[in-house]
Amino acid sequence: MNILTISKPVGKNCPNIPQDVKAVTQALVHIGKIARTYISNGVFDQVIQQGINDTQRHWMLAPDGVISVGGRTQKFSCCKFSSDEYQTCYTMLKVYTFV
């Protein structure tokens, strides 16, 4: 299991550093929010935005569409809840203090 590591926020009106955008894309593919066939060129686009929003809908009524460094979405995005990894991810998430 990989932990999502980014240096700056990724999302609408954010710095969207190419390496961070690629890392977010890989995490979103891993948790099934973006198709496995999607290839990121490091440019933030609507596919990535939708993946972030879909992920945030798990706990936000109105997703902000941003993955902040150290934020809740960054921590959640390392998990894939449709597999046997659920308990491991849940346990790992519990040790974080959400901001």
N, C-alpha and C positions, 0 to 999 in steps of 0.2 A: 504494500500500500504506500502510495506517495503522499507527502504533505505538500500542499500548494504553497509555493514561496514566490512572493512578488515584492518588488521594490517600491512601487507607486500604485495608487488606485487604478483599477481598470473599470471602464464603463462610460456612460454618456457624460460628456464634458470633463473627462479625466485625462491625465497625461498619456495613458495607453502606450506605454513603452513596449516596443515590439516583442521583446523577450517575455515580458509579463503577459501580454495578450496571448502569446503561444502557450504559456504555462496555464493560464485560465482555460484556454480552449482544450488542452489535454485533460484538465480536471473535469470539465463539462462533458467531454466525450466519455471519460471513465465512469461518471455517474449516470450516463445515458440521457443527458439533456441536449446533446448535439450528436448527430449521426456519426458513426465510426468512419464513414467515408469522407467526412469534411476535413479539409487540409487548410490549416491556418498559415497565412503568409506574414503574420504579425500585425496586420492592420485590423483594427476594431471595426466590426460590421454588424449588421442587423441580426445575423445568425447568432453571433456571440451575445448580443444584447438580449435576444429572446431566451437563450440558454440561462443567462444570469437571472432574468426575471422569473423564469419557470422554477429555478432553484429557490429563489427567495420566497416564492409563494408558499413554501412549506411552513413559514413562520411569520410572514408579513402580509397584512391585508393589502397594502399598497407598496409593492417592491420599489426600492429606490434605483435599482438597475446598476448598482456600483458594488464592486468588490474592493473593500478597503484593506489596507495592510493591517493585519491583526484583528480584522472584523469577523463577524459571525459567518458571513458567506464564505470567507476564505477557509475557515475551519471546517464548515459543513462540506465544502467541495472536495474534500479528500475522500469522502465516503461514497460507497455504492450500496444503496439500501435494498436493491433487488437481489442480493446474493447472500451467501453465508457470512460475508464480512460485516453484516449489520451489527452484531453484538460487539465486535472489535471496534468499529467506528463509534458506536454509541458510547462505549466505555472511554474511548479516547476523547470524545467531545466533552464528556462530563468533567474532565480534568481542566478544561479551559475555562477561563472567566470571560464570558462574552461581553463585548463592549457595545 
